[in-house]
Amino acid sequence: MKRRVLTKAFLFSLMCGPALAADPVPTMKETPMLAEQVKSGALPPVAQRIPKQPWVVTYFAGGDGPGRQGGQINMLVASARDTRLMTIYSYTRLIIHDDKFKLKPDILESYEVKEDREFTFRLREGHKWSDGKPFTTEDFRFFWEDVANNKELSPSGPSVELLVDGQPPKVEVIDARTIRYSWEKPNPYFIESQARAAPLFLFRPAHYLKKFHAKYATPEEIAKAAKGGQQGTNWVQIYRRLDVMYANDNPELPTLNPWVNTTSSPAQRYVFVRNPFYHRIDAKGQQLPYIDRVIFTQAATNLVPAKAGLGEADLQPRYLNMRDYTFLQKSAKSSGVEVRLWESGSGSQIALYPNLNANDEEWRKLMRDVRFRRALSLAIDRDELNQVVYLGLAKPGNNTIMERSELFKPEYAKKWAQFDPKLANKLLDEIGLKKRDAQGIRLLPDGRPATIVVENASEETEDADALHLIGEFWKKIGIKMLTKPQTRENFRLRTFSGEAVMTAFAGVVTAVPTPNTSPREFAPTMRGVLQWSRWGMYVESKGRQGEPCDMESACKLLDYVKEWESATSVDGRRKAWEKILSASADEVFTIGTVNGIRQPLVVGPKIRNVPKEGYYAWDPGGYIGLYQPDTFWIAQ
């Protein structure tokens, strides 16, 4: 029994280590940008603005170490919607992934997990919102009682991550700094939901939003508090417009992020200024972020590479790809910027998704035959594809997890992914597709030529080139491919309705999972997964839409996900993941091509602490968020 308790305590210390032992807080130095406001009394001194126990940052992913405060960074964005990029890049969360993909407290001082069903969060004493108001468990209570469980604001009730077998948690506010969430059964999705690029926010700035909530204010008070009066507007509409923690386009909404938006939408230029009450500092007593301002300037998407290459962006991670690399390198010689290549985080740069729910009975039967899926995969010469389309910079393989993941095994990437047209032809003959027309295209049992229409919504030149080359490979085994580009909306509709027979899209997003990462993307659990959207719709809607899984090999994946959900140890979750990944590789539910393609980043000559090499993905890490942009600084 003692050994069990000690083991649990050790595991907890590993998980929450940075915040368990109080870091000594260095003598603080006032931020130059804010010194005048402190002198005038508009702001308290820095030692009174930070939490009693701030996060003392001692590790810098870029390797340049502690920097100097001041300056601004210019970045280019494509639309007003990109204000959310600051939420993503800032990557300030209750719990975050570090650059080794380990979870640790961030906003939280610590957290404790018991049996994966009881979660106790401890806030930092003295932590404040960007307007200086206290950040306490009242902000959590307000969200839970007055937002998540308010029928007008949340008609569907709490988010799915907060439900276990349809049941919400017991939420206990222990004190102003401690809150506990508990369920009768394990909820392995809960912690992970906090560390996402788009997290499940469990709190709101209650002191600000209560002014627009019918429980706390009259319609007249709400209309008066809302800018412009908005007479006659329903309070729910007003509230929803102002409660935009993710979208980040309400300058009045207090935040915990390192930079605060000061610009109302729509605009051509958005100015984000440092948060005077941010909770991270360095060991020299300097409050982060180092950089005073981040400027987002709108530009047409197709002009971003040219502008970035010419030095109009000090840091540009978005709206660039490998086709821009040669131009960027040439431009860099005169502008002084540096072009860095990070590894793009996706299971496959482009993958093919046989629609196992296709309406066409003949094609559906073929798509569900594992020999057909294996044959299509074996017919692709991924090495040639890599050289011709991706300059040899990618890694050929299946649509699966990447080598960076601790769960990776070589067979997940290689199984049925070798180039073997002879075996592909043999498998197609076994299925009964022996007859061919005058052009050498195999005939389906009903006499139609085996012409697969691959629908896609990509505007990337590389994707079109890749599909064209894959079509040439398939033609050699008697399968003809036609591509059908279309809008993203139509693409989704045709997939969900079963009209599309096969689609092409980016590979799995969950490319670097740990045992504790949700495996739901690899099973028919949601309609957004293209190869079985109707089965996923059935699970997602709890049987109200779609259709139940009726293909044994795919249904097994649902069982493996349940194993993962009910596992009470990391080892148990790891074993469930291994079953899922092994089955996915063997069954070839999706046909991958290459992954690990390079993502260009433009970095200005004076910007420090941006890693030379990095992992660029939506999750985990929010593109550059994994590397803590609040630690980036500008050299003189």
Long-range contacts (C-beta under 8 A, 24 or more apart in sequence): 12-112, 12-113, 15-103, 15-104, 15-111, 15-113, 16-104, 16-105, 16-110, 16-111, 16-112, 17-104, 18-55, 18-104, 18-105, 19-53, 19-55, 19-104, 19-105, 19-108, 19-109, 19-110, 20-110, 22-53, 23-53, 23-54, 23-55, 23-56, 24-56, 25-52, 25-53, 25-54, 25-56, 25-281, 26-56, 26-281, 26-283, 26-284, 26-285, 27-285, 28-281, 28-285, 28-286, 28-287, 29-284, 29-285, 29-286, 31-69, 31-274, 31-276, 31-286, 31-287, 32-69, 32-70, 33-69, 33-70, 33-274, 33-292, 34-274, 34-276, 37-276, 43-132, 43-276, 44-132, 46-287, 49-128, 49-132, 49-276, 49-277, 49-287, 50-126, 50-277, 50-278, 50-279, 50-281, 50-287, 51-109, 51-124, 51-125, 51-126, 51-127, 51-128, 51-279, 52-124, 52-125, 52-126, 53-109, 53-124, 53-125, 54-124, 54-279, 54-280, 54-281, 55-106, 55-279, 55-280, 55-281, 56-280, 56-281, 56-282, 56-283, 57-280, 57-281, 57-282, 57-283, 57-288, 57-628, 57-631, 58-282, 58-283, 60-609, 60-628, 60-631, 61-99, 61-609, 61-611, 61-614, 61-626, 61-627, 61-628, 61-631, 62-608, 62-609, 62-610, 62-611, 62-612, 62-627, 62-631, 62-632, 63-609, 63-611, 63-612, 64-608, 64-609, 64-633, 65-609, 66-282, 66-283, 66-284, 66-286, 67-290, 67-608, 67-609, 67-631, 67-632, 67-633, 67-634, 67-635, 68-290, 68-633, 68-634, 68-635, 68-636, 69-286, 69-287, 69-290, 69-291, 69-292, 69-633, 70-290, 70-291, 70-292, 70-634, 71-291, 71-292, 71-293, 71-633, 71-634, 72-291, 72-292, 72-293, 72-294, 72-295, 73-291, 73-293, 73-294, 73-295, 73-314, 73-315, 73-604, 73-607, 73-632, 73-634, 74-295, 74-297, 74-312, 74-313, 74-314, 74-315, 75-294, 75-295, 75-296, 75-297, 75-313, 75-314, 75-315, 75-316, 76-296, 76-297, 76-298, 76-299, 76-304, 76-307, 76-308, 76-312, 76-313, 76-316, 76-318, 76-319, 77-270, 77-296, 77-297, 77-298, 77-299, 77-318, 78-298, 78-299, 78-300, 78-301, 78-304, 78-318, 78-319, 79-298, 80-249, 80-265, 80-266, 80-267, 80-298, 81-247, 82-296, 82-298, 82-318, 83-247, 83-248, 83-249, 83-261, 83-265, 83-270, 83-296, 84-246, 84-247, 84-248, 84-249, 85-296, 85-318, 85-623, 86-248, 86-257, 86-259, 86-261, 86-272, 86-294, 86-296, 87-198, 87-245, 87-246, 87-247, 87-248, 87-257, 88-197, 88-198, 88-622, 88-623, 88-625, 89-622, 89-623, 89-624, 89-625, 89-629, 90-257, 90-258, 90-259, 90-625, 90-629, 90-630, 91-197, 91-621, 91-622, 91-625, 91-626, 91-628, 91-629, 92-256, 92-257, 92-258, 93-194, 93-195, 93-196, 93-199, 94-121, 94-194, 94-199, 94-202, 95-191, 95-194, 95-195, 96-195, 97-195, 97-620, 97-621, 97-626, 98-626, 99-611, 99-614, 99-615, 99-621, 99-626, 99-627, 101-404, 101-405, 101-406, 101-512, 101-514, 101-620, 102-514, 103-191, 103-195, 103-516, 107-256, 107-279, 109-177, 111-191, 113-191, 115-186, 115-568, 116-186, 116-187, 116-188, 116-568, 117-164, 117-182, 117-183, 117-184, 117-185, 117-186, 117-187, 118-180, 118-181, 118-182, 118-183, 119-180, 119-181, 119-182, 119-187, 119-190, 119-191, 120-174, 120-178, 120-179, 120-180, 121-178, 121-179, 121-180, 121-181, 122-177, 122-178, 123-176, 123-177, 123-178, 123-179, 124-177, 124-279, 125-177, 127-256, 127-277, 127-279, 128-277, 129-205, 129-207, 129-208, 129-254, 129-255, 129-256, 129-277, 130-254, 130-255, 130-256, 130-257, 130-260, 130-275, 130-276, 130-277, 130-278, 131-205, 131-208, 131-254, 132-276, 132-277, 133-205, 133-207, 133-208, 133-254, 135-203, 135-256, 136-176, 136-177, 137-173, 137-174, 137-175, 137-176, 137-177, 137-178, 137-179, 138-173, 138-176, 138-206, 139-203, 139-204, 139-205, 139-206, 140-171, 140-173, 140-179, 140-202, 140-203, 141-171, 141-173, 141-179, 141-206, 142-203, 142-204, 142-206, 142-209, 142-210, 143-201, 143-202, 143-203, 143-204, 143-206, 144-171, 144-202, 146-213, 146-215, 147-204, 147-243, 150-215, 152-214, 152-236, 153-236, 153-239, 153-240, 159-193, 159-200, 160-189, 161-187, 161-189, 161-190, 161-193, 161-200, 162-190, 162-200, 166-542, 185-566, 186-565, 186-566, 186-567, 186-568, 188-516, 188-518, 188-564, 188-565, 188-567, 188-573, 189-518, 191-516, 192-516, 192-517, 192-518, 195-620, 196-619, 196-620, 197-618, 197-619, 197-620, 197-621, 197-622, 197-623, 197-625, 198-246, 201-245, 201-246, 204-243, 204-245, 205-253, 205-254, 205-255, 207-254, 208-252, 208-253, 208-254, 209-239, 209-242, 209-243, 212-238, 212-239, 212-242, 212-243, 213-239, 227-252, 258-288, 258-289, 258-629, 258-630, 259-289, 259-293, 259-294, 267-298, 268-297, 268-298, 269-295, 269-296, 269-297, 269-298, 270-295, 270-296, 270-297, 271-295, 272-296, 278-630, 280-630, 282-631, 288-630, 288-631, 289-629, 289-630, 289-631, 289-632, 290-630, 290-631, 290-632, 290-633, 290-634, 291-630, 291-632, 291-633, 291-634, 306-331, 308-337, 308-602, 309-335, 309-337, 309-602, 310-335, 311-335, 311-336, 311-337, 311-604, 313-337, 313-602, 313-604, 314-603, 314-604, 314-606, 314-607, 314-634, 315-601, 315-602, 315-603, 315-604, 315-607, 315-610, 315-624, 315-632, 316-601, 316-602, 317-599, 317-601, 317-616, 317-623, 317-624, 318-623, 320-599, 320-600, 320-601, 320-602, 321-460, 321-462, 321-599, 321-600, 322-390, 322-391, 322-393, 322-462, 322-597, 322-598, 322-599, 322-600, 323-461, 323-462, 324-600, 325-598, 325-600, 328-600, 328-602, 332-602, 336-604, 336-605, 337-602, 337-603, 337-604, 337-605, 338-602, 338-603, 338-604, 338-605, 339-600, 339-601, 339-602, 339-603, 340-600, 340-601, 340-603, 340-610, 340-611, 340-612, 340-613, 340-614, 341-393, 341-598, 341-599, 341-600, 341-601, 341-613, 342-598, 342-599, 342-601, 342-611, 342-613, 342-614, 342-615, 342-616, 343-402, 343-404, 343-596, 343-597, 343-598, 343-599, 343-613, 343-614, 343-615, 343-616, 344-595, 344-596, 344-597, 344-598, 344-599, 344-616, 344-617, 345-402, 345-511, 345-512, 345-615, 345-616, 345-617, 345-618, 345-621, 346-506, 346-507, 346-508, 346-509, 346-511, 346-595, 346-617, 347-398, 347-399, 347-400, 347-401, 347-402, 347-507, 347-508, 347-509, 347-510, 347-511, 347-592, 347-595, 348-397, 348-398, 348-399, 348-400, 348-506, 348-507, 348-508, 348-590, 348-592, 348-593, 348-594, 348-595, 349-390, 349-394, 349-462, 349-466, 349-506, 349-507, 349-593, 349-594, 349-595, 349-597, 350-458, 350-462, 350-463, 350-466, 350-467, 350-504, 350-505, 350-506, 350-507, 350-593, 351-399, 351-504, 351-505, 351-506, 351-507, 351-508, 351-590, 351-591, 351-592, 351-593, 352-376, 352-454, 352-470, 352-502, 352-503, 352-504, 352-590, 352-591, 352-593, 353-502, 353-503, 353-504, 353-505, 353-530, 353-531, 353-590, 353-591, 354-501, 354-502, 354-531, 354-589, 354-590, 354-591, 355-495, 355-498, 355-500, 355-501, 355-502, 355-503, 355-530, 355-531, 355-533, 356-531, 356-532, 356-535, 356-551, 356-554, 356-589, 357-498, 357-532, 357-533, 357-534, 357-535, 357-547, 358-498, 358-500, 358-501, 359-497, 359-498, 359-499, 360-501, 362-444, 362-445, 362-446, 362-448, 363-444, 363-452, 363-501, 366-431, 366-444, 367-501, 367-502, 368-551, 369-431, 370-553, 370-587, 370-588, 371-427, 371-428, 371-430, 371-431, 372-427, 372-428, 372-431, 373-587, 373-588, 373-589, 373-591, 374-416, 374-424, 374-427, 374-588, 375-423, 375-424, 375-425, 375-427, 375-428, 375-431, 375-477, 376-424, 376-474, 376-479, 376-588, 376-591, 377-416, 377-417, 377-588, 377-591, 377-592, 378-416, 378-417, 378-418, 378-419, 378-420, 378-421, 378-423, 378-424, 378-427, 379-419, 379-421, 379-424, 379-473, 379-474, 379-476, 379-477, 379-479, 380-417, 380-419, 380-470, 380-473, 380-474, 380-591, 380-593, 381-419, 381-473, 382-417, 382-419, 382-593, 382-594, 383-419, 384-469, 385-466, 385-469, 385-470, 385-593, 385-594, 386-594, 388-465, 388-469, 389-462, 389-465, 389-466, 389-469, 390-462, 390-594, 390-597, 393-596, 393-597, 393-598, 394-594, 394-595, 394-596, 394-597, 394-598, 395-594, 395-595, 395-596, 396-593, 396-594, 397-592, 397-594, 397-595, 398-584, 398-585, 398-588, 398-590, 398-591, 398-592, 399-507, 399-508, 399-590, 399-591, 399-592, 399-593, 399-595, 400-508, 400-581, 400-584, 400-585, 400-592, 401-508, 401-510, 401-511, 401-512, 401-513, 401-581, 402-511, 402-512, 402-595, 402-596, 403-596, 404-511, 404-512, 404-615, 405-511, 405-512, 405-513, 405-514, 406-514, 406-515, 407-513, 407-514, 407-515, 407-574, 407-577, 407-578, 407-581, 409-578, 409-581, 411-582, 411-585, 412-581, 412-582, 412-584, 412-585, 413-585, 415-585, 415-586, 416-585, 416-586, 416-588, 417-592, 421-473, 421-476, 421-477, 424-477, 425-477, 425-478, 428-477, 428-478, 428-479, 433-478, 436-478, 439-480, 440-475, 440-478, 441-475, 441-478, 441-479, 441-480, 442-478, 442-479, 449-480, 450-478, 450-479, 450-480, 451-480, 451-481, 451-482, 452-479, 452-480, 452-481, 452-482, 452-501, 452-502, 453-481, 453-482, 453-483, 453-484, 453-500, 453-501, 453-502, 454-481, 454-482, 454-483, 454-484, 454-502, 454-503, 454-504, 455-483, 455-484, 455-485, 455-486, 455-491, 455-494, 455-495, 455-500, 455-502, 455-503, 455-504, 456-483, 456-484, 456-485, 456-486, 456-491, 456-503, 456-504, 456-505, 457-485, 457-486, 457-487, 457-488, 457-490, 457-491, 457-505, 458-485, 458-504, 458-505, 463-504, 466-593, 467-504, 470-593, 495-530, 495-533, 496-527, 496-533, 496-534, 496-537, 498-534, 503-530, 505-530, 507-590, 507-592, 507-595, 508-590, 509-617, 509-618, 509-619, 510-619, 511-595, 511-617, 512-615, 512-617, 512-620, 513-577, 515-570, 515-571, 515-573, 515-574, 515-577, 516-570, 516-573, 517-620, 519-560, 519-561, 519-564, 519-576, 519-577, 519-580, 520-561, 522-557, 522-580, 522-581, 522-584, 523-554, 523-557, 523-558, 523-560, 523-561, 523-580, 524-549, 524-554, 524-555, 524-557, 524-558, 525-558, 525-561, 530-590, 531-589, 531-590, 532-589, 553-583, 553-587, 554-587, 554-589, 556-583, 557-583, 557-584, 606-634, 606-635, 606-636, 607-632, 607-633, 607-634, 607-635, 608-632, 608-633, 608-634, 608-635, 609-633
